[in-house]
Amino acid sequence: MTVEEKRAEINQTGRAWVVAIIAIIASILISANSNKLPATMSLVIPALGIDTGTAGNIMSLNGYVGFVLAFVAASIIMKFGTKKTTLMVLGCAVVGAVISAFATDYIGLVVGRLIEGVGYACIGTVIPVLFSEWFPPSKRGVPMGIFSVWVPLGSMFIMGTSGFFFNQGDPTSYHAVFWFVVALLAVVTVVWAVAVRNPQVSYLEQESGANAEKPKVSEGFKSLSCWVAMLAFAAFALGTACVMNFETLYMVQTMGMDQASANGMLNVANIAVVVGGIGIGFVMNVVKSNGGRLAILVGAAAVLGACFALAYTVSGALLVPWLIVFGVSNGIVPAIFFTMVAEIAPRPALASVSSTLMSCGQCVGGILFGIVGAVVATAGWAACTGLLTGVGIVLFLGALALFLVLRARDKKRVANTVQ
């Protein structure tokens, strides 16, 4: 490598980290926007005169819009590029957040939540592709690992700060929390528009080859590995949504905590998620083989699946240990998925498709977790144990299937190269 080439690589890396930091902050704030409801649920329910089931349905609404958009997100990214697509995503998040902050009834909150869903669903699609453009495969582990915990970081942030804005004795004070999030989203959107540029060198294009034909999106949607990843990620998202959105209410109703104390307790899990996600990012920079990375994924999926099954039966004495184990494994699983977004796709140029389908899986989980609210309202918390056990099994089997599918594909490619 010449001096000029080395200098260009250093400049690219520096710029990449600037983009990554802004993107991660934007993602965290979009997560905070989504998690403002569970952080204020005990206030929103009496303020709007709704029950737990209805509150669960409102929280899951953003998943419906995201599910529909997920199937066109790959085409949007390939047409407009990651910078413009991210700006559009942030714009939708801001508009939805403003409508939600103004809402004083059920309908207004529903409309705002639907528009917010565009931001929540699509940010998880575009950022992994953005990072794959800016960082080479050998250096994606750390930024992807940090990004992978955007949801719990956003949850931890809003759980930790919301108490400064609401008054437990005044249910309508949840509006102050909503406006706080609006202000932060507006700032990061302006920063993104002003500070971010497209990369001078796209590593996804380099991986595909300079003379490679631009692939059709349909090729990615025909890939078995992409659909297996979607199934596994849907199970991960469903189980995670059940915990992150209802665990604080479970603590309030079964353990006698107040909302602020329950929010603080959930942050034990959020901190563990961050540790697990960032820690595995460094591991991914060392373990570069698909087989090694996926073996770790299978083990973490087994642990996380067991944690799902215990979510609504865990006792006070075991609550903190369970939160820690749940959090660490919950950080590891998505970090590996995001790091391998280009490898899961049939070829690197179709990383937007594998990312899109994983985001679609996240939306499926975001839609289905609302069932928990209805079950709790009619049959109690323990009635959800069977559901969450099944979700954990699907997560484990999906991770195992992805391991087997990619191993078979890698062996086939090696055989074709030898021939």
RODO-2510 file (C-alpha; in nm, 4 decimals, decimal comma):
residues 419
     n   res          X          Y          Z
     1     m     0,0000     0,0000     0,0000
     2     t     0,1416     0,3390    -0,1030
     3     v     0,1598     0,6376     0,1311
     4     e    -0,1252     0,8034    -0,0570
     5     e    -0,3429     0,4931    -0,0321
     6     k    -0,2719     0,4571     0,3392
     7     r    -0,3554     0,8234     0,3986
     8     a    -0,6796     0,7824     0,2021
     9     e    -0,7713     0,4769     0,4126
    10     i    -0,7085     0,6706     0,7363
    11     n    -0,9237     0,9585     0,6140
    12     q    -1,1994     0,7162     0,5135
    13     t    -1,1874     0,5504     0,8569
    14     g    -1,2079     0,8854     1,0371
    15     r    -1,5023     0,9979     0,8289
    16     a    -1,6658     0,6590     0,8716
    17     w    -1,6593     0,6925     1,2497
    18     v    -1,8079     1,0434     1,2344
    19     v    -2,0954     0,9090     1,0242
    20     a    -2,1277     0,6052     1,2505
    21     i    -2,1489     0,8123     1,5681
    22     i    -2,4206     1,0377     1,4265
    23     a    -2,6098     0,7360     1,2912
    24     i    -2,5912     0,5537     1,6240
    25     i    -2,7156     0,8590     1,8146
    26     a    -3,0016     0,8983     1,5650
    27     s    -3,0925     0,5310     1,6067
    28     i    -3,0868     0,5576     1,9858
    29     l    -3,3221     0,8562     1,9753
    30     i    -3,5609     0,6740     1,7424
    31     s    -3,5623     0,3891     1,9942
    32     a    -3,6267     0,6390     2,2747
    33     n    -3,9179     0,7721     2,0702
    34     s    -4,0627     0,4223     2,0474
    35     n    -3,9976     0,3400     2,4145
    36     k    -4,1500     0,6614     2,5502
    37     l    -4,4798     0,4711     2,5786
    38     p    -4,3603     0,1872     2,8042
    39     a    -4,1694     0,4477     3,0059
    40     t    -4,4973     0,6330     3,0731
    41     m    -4,7524     0,3525     3,0361
    42     s    -4,8879     0,3790     3,3905
    43     l    -4,9673     0,7444     3,3085
    44     v    -5,0940     0,7039     2,9532
    45     i    -5,3484     0,4364     3,0505
    46     p    -5,5470     0,6548     3,2948
    47     a    -5,4907     0,9739     3,0927
    48     l    -5,6512     0,8226     2,7824
    49     g    -5,8941     0,5976     2,9677
    50     i    -5,7704     0,2757     2,8062
    51     d    -5,6825    -0,0717     2,9368
    52     t    -5,3615    -0,2755     2,9162
    53     g    -5,4666    -0,4552     2,5994
    54     t    -5,5377    -0,1297     2,4160
    55     a    -5,2071     0,0164     2,5345
    56     g    -5,0290    -0,2895     2,3968
    57     n    -5,2007    -0,2440     2,0622
    58     i    -5,0926     0,1203     2,0447
    59     m    -4,7323     0,0247     2,1162
    60     s    -4,7355    -0,2368     1,8396
    61     l    -4,8838    -0,0062     1,5744
    62     n    -4,5487     0,1130     1,4419
    63     g    -4,4775    -0,2452     1,3427
    64     y    -4,7629    -0,2497     1,0910
    65     v    -4,6290     0,0412     0,8887
    66     g    -4,2783    -0,0956     0,9129
    67     f    -4,3928    -0,4370     0,7934
    68     v    -4,5441    -0,2878     0,4769
    69     l    -4,2440    -0,0630     0,4083
    70     a    -3,9920    -0,3376     0,4755
    71     f    -4,0645    -0,4961     0,1400
    72     v    -3,9796    -0,1760    -0,0505
    73     a    -3,7017    -0,0477     0,1749
    74     a    -3,4298    -0,2337    -0,0179
    75     s    -3,5387    -0,0715    -0,3450
    76     i    -3,5503     0,2720    -0,1784
    77     i    -3,1969     0,2300    -0,0427
    78     m    -3,0617     0,1139    -0,3785
    79     k    -3,2325     0,4052    -0,5582
    80     f    -3,1632     0,6977    -0,3226
    81     g    -2,8589     0,5755    -0,1293
    82     t    -2,8136     0,5398     0,2431
    83     k    -2,7614     0,9102     0,3243
    84     k    -3,0880     1,0338     0,1703
    85     t    -3,2823     0,7305     0,2913
    86     t    -3,1676     0,7905     0,6490
    87     l    -3,2725     1,1552     0,6237
    88     m    -3,6205     1,0508     0,5074
    89     v    -3,6428     0,8019     0,7943
    90     l    -3,5503     1,0686     1,0493
    91     g    -3,8033     1,3090     0,8977
    92     c    -4,0834     1,0553     0,9456
    93     a    -3,9754     0,9958     1,3055
    94     v    -3,9916     1,3692     1,3801
    95     v    -4,3342     1,4171     1,2196
    96     g    -4,4805     1,1179     1,4028
    97     a    -4,3314     1,2278     1,7331
    98     v    -4,4819     1,5760     1,6988
    99     i    -4,8284     1,4332     1,6287
   100     s    -4,7994     1,2010     1,9296
   101     a    -4,6899     1,4890     2,1522
   102     f    -4,9946     1,6940     2,0494
   103     a    -5,2351     1,3983     2,0861
   104     t    -5,4832     1,4129     2,3703
   105     d    -5,6921     1,1104     2,2752
   106     y    -5,6577     0,7552     2,1488
   107     i    -5,6959     0,8418     1,7784
   108     g    -5,4290     1,1111     1,7815
   109     l    -5,1800     0,8805     1,9466
   110     v    -5,2594     0,6070     1,6945
   111     v    -5,1888     0,8388     1,3995
   112     g    -4,8615     0,9566     1,5490
   113     r    -4,7552     0,6033     1,6300
   114     l    -4,8186     0,4860     1,2748
   115     i    -4,5957     0,7574     1,1279
   116     e    -4,3292     0,6957     1,3923
   117     g    -4,3308     0,3361     1,2739
   118     v    -4,1625     0,4391     0,9487
   119     g    -3,8642     0,5669     1,1415
   120     y    -3,8472     0,2768     1,3857
   121     a    -3,8740     0,0060     1,1208
   122     c    -3,6528     0,1543     0,8528
   123     i    -3,3626     0,2799     1,0642
   124     g    -3,2768    -0,0828     1,1403
   125     t    -3,2671    -0,1531     0,7657
   126     v    -3,0588     0,1352     0,6376
   127     i    -2,7890     0,1693     0,9055
   128     p    -2,6362    -0,1808     0,8636
   129     v    -2,6094    -0,1117     0,4891
   130     l    -2,4601     0,2317     0,5611
   131     f    -2,1950     0,0798     0,7877
   132     s    -2,1196    -0,1922     0,5323
   133     e    -2,0455     0,0825     0,2801
   134     w    -1,8183     0,2787     0,5141
   135     f    -1,6311    -0,0054     0,6924
   136     p    -1,4449    -0,3069     0,5454
   137     p    -1,5606    -0,6537     0,6642
   138     s    -1,2668    -0,6868     0,9042
   139     k    -1,3626    -0,3646     1,0870
   140     r    -1,7428    -0,3874     1,0930
   141     g    -1,7701    -0,5765     1,4196
   142     v    -1,7268    -0,2829     1,6584
   143     p    -1,9530    -0,0243     1,4857
   144     m    -2,2157    -0,2904     1,4152
   145     g    -2,1892    -0,4133     1,7739
   146     i    -2,2487    -0,0636     1,9084
   147     f    -2,5350    -0,0056     1,6646
   148     s    -2,6931    -0,3411     1,7496
   149     v    -2,7838    -0,2111     2,0951
   150     w    -2,9640     0,0989     1,9647
   151     v    -3,2988    -0,0306     2,0909
   152     p    -3,1934    -0,1001     2,4531
   153     l    -2,9790     0,2150     2,4618
   154     g    -3,2821     0,4178     2,3599
   155     s    -3,4933     0,2349     2,6156
   156     m    -3,2323     0,2887     2,8868
   157     f    -3,2050     0,6564     2,7993
   158     i    -3,5785     0,7271     2,8105
   159     m    -3,6339     0,5075     3,1162
   160     g    -3,3622     0,6987     3,2967
   161     t    -3,4653     1,0514     3,1930
   162     s    -3,8458     1,0345     3,1720
   163     g    -3,8837     1,0608     3,5492
   164     f    -3,7487     1,4156     3,5353
   165     f    -4,0395     1,5227     3,3144
   166     f    -4,3517     1,3438     3,4370
   167     n    -4,5407     1,3699     3,7636
   168     q    -4,6887     1,0415     3,8873
   169     g    -4,9836     1,2339     4,0330
   170     d    -5,0661     1,4012     3,6995
   171     p    -5,1248     1,1417     3,4237
   172     t    -5,1258     1,4083     3,1495
   173     s    -4,7653     1,4967     3,2333
   174     y    -4,6556     1,2218     2,9941
   175     h    -4,6773     1,4924     2,7236
   176     a    -4,3622     1,6550     2,8619
   177     v    -4,1695     1,3327     2,7982
   178     f    -4,3007     1,3186     2,4421
   179     w    -4,1933     1,6789     2,3678
   180     f    -3,8485     1,6119     2,5127
   181     v    -3,8019     1,3353     2,2557
   182     v    -3,9288     1,5581     1,9738
   183     a    -3,6620     1,8189     2,0506
   184     l    -3,3807     1,5625     2,0468
   185     l    -3,4979     1,4048     1,7210
   186     a    -3,5184     1,7446     1,5514
   187     v    -3,1596     1,8277     1,6506
   188     v    -3,0091     1,5015     1,5252
   189     t    -3,2026     1,5281     1,1968
   190     v    -3,0506     1,8702     1,1294
   191     v    -2,7029     1,7408     1,2196
   192     w    -2,7428     1,4484     0,9797
   193     a    -2,8532     1,6716     0,6931
   194     v    -2,5632     1,9128     0,7444
   195     a    -2,2721     1,6898     0,8460
   196     v    -2,3060     1,3575     0,6631
   197     r    -2,1773     1,2825     0,3135
   198     n    -2,1621     0,9664     0,1021
   199     p    -1,8394     0,7604     0,1246
   200     q    -1,5668     0,8199    -0,1326
   201     v    -1,5122     0,4445    -0,1441
   202     s    -1,7969     0,1963    -0,0887
   203     y    -1,6665    -0,1301     0,0537
   204     l    -1,9824    -0,3082    -0,0589
   205     e    -1,8967    -0,2178    -0,4173
   206     q    -1,5398    -0,3341    -0,3633
   207     e    -1,6591    -0,6707    -0,2313
   208     s    -1,8874    -0,7146    -0,5301
   209     g    -1,6090    -0,6327    -0,7750
   210     a    -1,5540    -0,3306    -0,9932
   211     n    -1,7014    -0,4940    -1,3033
   212     a    -1,9878    -0,6762    -1,1330
   213     e    -2,3348    -0,6191    -1,2705
   214     k    -2,5803    -0,4410    -1,0464
   215     p    -2,7933    -0,7204    -0,8975
   216     k    -3,1698    -0,7331    -0,9048
   217     v    -3,3507    -0,6996    -0,5740
   218     s    -3,5507    -1,0118    -0,6626
   219     e    -3,2317    -1,2203    -0,6385
   220     g    -3,2044    -1,1373    -0,2719
   221     f    -3,5690    -1,2170    -0,2029
   222     k    -3,5123    -1,5643    -0,3492
   223     s    -3,2313    -1,6384    -0,1043
   224     l    -3,3044    -1,9003     0,1630
   225     s    -3,0484    -1,7504     0,4026
   226     c    -3,2259    -1,4126     0,3965
   227     w    -3,5614    -1,5677     0,4883
   228     v    -3,4129    -1,7872     0,7605
   229     a    -3,2484    -1,4776     0,9093
   230     m    -3,5839    -1,2989     0,8962
   231     l    -3,7570    -1,5818     1,0858
   232     a    -3,4897    -1,5939     1,3558
   233     f    -3,4842    -1,2169     1,3895
   234     a    -3,8643    -1,2051     1,4130
   235     a    -3,8505    -1,4427     1,7094
   236     f    -3,5733    -1,2357     1,8662
   237     a    -3,7724    -0,9142     1,8156
   238     l    -4,0966    -1,0625     1,9490
   239     g    -3,9426    -1,1939     2,2683
   240     t    -3,7438    -0,8756     2,3198
   241     a    -4,0500    -0,6550     2,2627
   242     c    -4,2487    -0,8557     2,5165
   243     v    -3,9814    -0,7976     2,7786
   244     m    -3,8888    -0,4374     2,7012
   245     n    -4,2463    -0,3145     2,6686
   246     f    -4,4245    -0,5082     2,9441
   247     e    -4,1623    -0,6052     3,2019
   248     t    -4,1910    -0,2736     3,3871
   249     l    -4,5689    -0,3132     3,4083
   250     y    -4,5141    -0,6712     3,5308
   251     m    -4,2906    -0,5341     3,8072
   252     v    -4,5454    -0,2685     3,9019
   253     q    -4,8396    -0,5096     3,9154
   254     t    -4,6733    -0,8190     4,0678
   255     m    -4,3877    -0,6768     4,2766
   256     g    -4,5431    -0,3543     4,4046
   257     m    -4,2874    -0,1210     4,2434
   258     d    -4,3772     0,2263     4,1215
   259     q    -4,3154     0,3218     3,7577
   260     a    -3,9892     0,5073     3,8228
   261     s    -3,8437     0,2162     4,0250
   262     a    -3,9474    -0,0372     3,7612
   263     n    -3,7885     0,1769     3,4884
   264     g    -3,4664     0,1844     3,6877
   265     m    -3,4722    -0,1925     3,7360
   266     l    -3,5204    -0,2539     3,3635
   267     n    -3,2094    -0,0480     3,3024
   268     v    -3,0102    -0,3315     3,4640
   269     a    -3,1013    -0,5363     3,1568
   270     n    -3,0374    -0,2429     2,9247
   271     i    -2,6869    -0,1946     3,0649
   272     a    -2,6176    -0,5667     3,0235
   273     v    -2,7428    -0,5507     2,6629
   274     v    -2,4988    -0,2704     2,5882
   275     v    -2,2119    -0,4645     2,7452
   276     g    -2,3020    -0,7783     2,5494
   277     g    -2,3502    -0,5996     2,2178
   278     i    -2,0352    -0,3889     2,2290
   279     g    -1,8279    -0,6729     2,3734
   280     i    -1,9287    -0,9146     2,0981
   281     g    -1,8407    -0,6443     1,8442
   282     f    -1,4745    -0,6737     1,9444
   283     v    -1,5044    -1,0528     1,9305
   284     m    -1,6445    -1,0304     1,5758
   285     n    -1,3343    -0,8388     1,4661
   286     v    -1,1283    -1,1372     1,5839
   287     v    -1,3582    -1,4250     1,4815
   288     k    -1,3878    -1,3613     1,1083
   289     s    -1,5200    -1,6972     0,9828
   290     n    -1,8915    -1,7379     0,9205
   291     g    -1,8888    -2,0687     1,1064
   292     g    -1,7286    -1,9261     1,4186
   293     r    -1,9592    -1,6262     1,4320
   294     l    -2,2716    -1,8337     1,3761
   295     a    -2,1694    -2,0893     1,6395
   296     i    -2,1634    -1,8054     1,8920
   297     l    -2,5034    -1,6926     1,7630
   298     v    -2,6557    -2,0369     1,8197
   299     g    -2,5276    -2,0529     2,1782
   300     a    -2,6487    -1,7016     2,2607
   301     a    -2,9885    -1,7751     2,1015
   302     a    -3,0311    -2,0809     2,3276
   303     v    -2,9613    -1,8737     2,6411
   304     l    -3,1856    -1,5889     2,5296
   305     g    -3,4678    -1,8279     2,4451
   306     a    -3,4561    -1,9677     2,7988
   307     c    -3,4680    -1,6132     2,9361
   308     f    -3,7805    -1,5395     2,7313
   309     a    -3,9568    -1,8329     2,8934
   310     l    -3,8890    -1,6957     3,2443
   311     a    -3,9861    -1,3324     3,1745
   312     y    -4,3262    -1,3264     3,3457
   313     t    -4,2616    -1,5830     3,6180
   314     v    -3,9273    -1,4611     3,7545
   315     s    -3,9409    -1,3838     4,1268
   316     g    -3,8018    -1,0828     4,3084
   317     a    -3,4955    -1,2716     4,4368
   318     l    -3,3955    -1,3858     4,0862
   319     l    -3,4958    -1,0682     3,9047
   320     v    -3,1528    -0,9033     3,8882
   321     p    -2,9596    -1,2197     3,7807
   322     w    -3,2257    -1,2878     3,5169
   323     l    -3,2058    -0,9283     3,3902
   324     i    -2,8267    -0,9556     3,3558
   325     v    -2,8284    -1,2890     3,1687
   326     f    -3,1167    -1,1750     2,9506
   327     g    -2,9388    -0,8480     2,8746
   328     v    -2,6002    -0,9945     2,7786
   329     s    -2,7492    -1,2571     2,5462
   330     n    -2,9922    -0,9994     2,4084
   331     g    -2,6945    -0,7830     2,3123
   332     i    -2,4979    -1,0623     2,1466
   333     v    -2,7700    -1,1959     1,9149
   334     p    -2,8519    -0,8834     1,7091
   335     a    -2,4875    -0,7730     1,6973
   336     i    -2,3950    -1,0905     1,5101
   337     f    -2,6915    -1,0561     1,2747
   338     f    -2,6014    -0,6956     1,1861
   339     t    -2,2300    -0,7681     1,1490
   340     m    -2,3072    -1,0473     0,9019
   341     v    -2,5708    -0,8626     0,6988
   342     a    -2,3524    -0,8755     0,3834
   343     e    -2,2618    -1,2434     0,4386
   344     i    -2,6234    -1,3474     0,4928
   345     a    -2,7175    -1,1969     0,1556
   346     p    -2,6449    -1,4089    -0,1537
   347     r    -2,3821    -1,1471    -0,2441
   348     p    -2,2610    -0,8282    -0,0715
   349     a    -2,4357    -0,5887    -0,3113
   350     l    -2,7662    -0,7310    -0,1867
   351     a    -2,6975    -0,6521     0,1784
   352     s    -2,9944    -0,4130     0,1658
   353     v    -3,2233    -0,7125     0,1045
   354     s    -3,0999    -0,9198     0,3992
   355     s    -3,1137    -0,6071     0,6150
   356     t    -3,4649    -0,5325     0,4893
   357     l    -3,5917    -0,8800     0,5712
   358     m    -3,4401    -0,8703     0,9187
   359     s    -3,6121    -0,5363     0,9700
   360     c    -3,9321    -0,6977     0,8463
   361     g    -3,8843    -0,9671     1,1078
   362     q    -3,8395    -0,6963     1,3689
   363     c    -4,1718    -0,5457     1,2580
   364     v    -4,3441    -0,8844     1,2849
   365     g    -4,2246    -0,9041     1,6441
   366     g    -4,3380    -0,5451     1,6976
   367     i    -4,6855    -0,6340     1,5752
   368     l    -4,7347    -0,9624     1,7562
   369     f    -4,6147    -0,8580     2,1017
   370     g    -4,9388    -0,6644     2,1480
   371     i    -5,1025    -1,0038     2,2041
   372     v    -4,9365    -1,0087     2,5456
   373     g    -5,1417    -0,7118     2,6634
   374     a    -5,4662    -0,8863     2,5744
   375     v    -5,3590    -1,2150     2,7375
   376     v    -5,2506    -1,0374     3,0567
   377     a    -5,5754    -0,8437     3,0735
   378     t    -5,7829    -1,1633     3,0546
   379     a    -5,5700    -1,4410     3,2053
   380     g    -5,2771    -1,2874     3,3947
   381     w    -4,9020    -1,2778     3,3450
   382     a    -4,8238    -1,6484     3,3847
   383     a    -5,0529    -1,7289     3,0913
   384     c    -4,7899    -1,5806     2,8564
   385     t    -4,5190    -1,8310     2,9569
   386     g    -4,6113    -2,0831     2,6880
   387     l    -4,6055    -1,8128     2,4210
   388     l    -4,2621    -1,6892     2,5189
   389     t    -4,1250    -2,0439     2,5466
   390     g    -4,2332    -2,1077     2,1878
   391     v    -4,0705    -1,7832     2,0765
   392     g    -3,7429    -1,8902     2,2368
   393     i    -3,7523    -2,2264     2,0598
   394     v    -3,8111    -2,0592     1,7220
   395     l    -3,5174    -1,8231     1,7850
   396     f    -3,2824    -2,1122     1,8640
   397     l    -3,3933    -2,3245     1,5669
   398     g    -3,3709    -2,0237     1,3332
   399     a    -3,0138    -1,9474     1,4426
   400     l    -2,9199    -2,3145     1,4002
   401     a    -3,0790    -2,3271     1,0536
   402     l    -2,8889    -2,0142     0,9476
   403     f    -2,5650    -2,1745     1,0648
   404     l    -2,6353    -2,4855     0,8541
   405     v    -2,7513    -2,2932     0,5451
   406     l    -2,4479    -2,0626     0,5358
   407     r    -2,2086    -2,3481     0,6056
   408     a    -2,3532    -2,5429     0,3123
   409     r    -2,3306    -2,2351     0,0872
   410     d    -1,9685    -2,1698     0,1872
   411     k    -1,8729    -2,5307     0,1159
   412     k    -2,0389    -2,5099    -0,2264
   413     r    -1,8499    -2,1910    -0,3108
   414     v    -1,5166    -2,3472    -0,2070
   415     a    -1,5916    -2,6541    -0,4201
   416     n    -1,6746    -2,4360    -0,7219
   417     t    -1,3530    -2,2377    -0,6753
   418     v    -1,1413    -2,5551    -0,6665
   419     q    -1,3039    -2,6790    -0,9855
***
